[in-house]
Amino acid sequence: MDTRKTIGWNVRLLRVALSLSQERLALEADIDRSYVGRIERGTENVTVAALDAIAKALGVPVSRLFIEPDEIEPPPPLRSGRKRRSP
């Protein structure tokens, strides 16, 4: 898997695990929602600043976004209207 796809896979995996929509992640990272979608699809050359903002919004170190995934199937999409769980 190339680096862009690895980053996109990890962003989506972490985002879904936190029950965040692309829009919510984009708001928390102060980036455009369509940019998040392109990152997750592995079609965007993401900037270091965007990686830093996304990692902070997901609560992980930037290095976590570069870990080669073990899974073959992507996580399922969130259901419409799903809210982030409170701690």
Summary of the structure (lengths in Angstrom):
residues: 87
radius of gyration: 11.9
end to end distance: 33.5
largest distance: 34.3
contacts: 220
relative contact order: 0.25
helix: 55%
strand: 0%
